[in-house]
Amino acid sequence: MAKSDRYFVEQTLAGSKDAFAELVRRHQGAVYGFAVHLVGRYGEAEDCAQEAFLQAYKSLRTLHDPDMFVSWLRGITYRVCMSWLRRERSRENSDAKVPIENVAETMATPLLFRNDPVRRESAHLVMKAIRKLPEQYRLPVILRYLQELSYDEIAEFTGVTKGAVRGILYRANQMLRTELRYLITEEK
């Protein structure tokens, strides 16, 4: 039987660095995907995810219920990303007036696709379509298709049921198909 997050939280509090490494391994995809969703830039999302785990490690003793580790970590990630967005907006505002919602419009192409023009363009179109999804669909899509999390992992991280995740992804796929058809014909 797989050990729970509670076990690894307790082991970390008892001094095991390997236990916290396991928590990072288990949740890094979700935290990174959430950060990409919030800040919209791959490199900065990676920095935010690392900062979230660092803050979680430093403040683990403040976690009152180890069974709530995932939602507690999601809250830390959210605060780290919002802090990054405020700093970014402040920096951007000193150069030009850019609303916080538009920061995500500068999303970078994943490094994996940088040397392949066809895949790079495809990735660009997909990310453009994802950004056009309603808010409640974007995070599950990013977690499922970019981070390859299971329905169970997405449900645990987002706090919705597995059935709701399935429904959200089904509707999102329909919207993405429509949007991608439109974007592809628009690009021609």
Helices and strands as residue ranges (DSSP letters): H 5-13, H 17-39, H 42-58, G 60-62, G 66-68, H 69-95, G 100-106, G 111-113, H 117-132, H 135-141, I 142-146, H 151-158, H 162-187
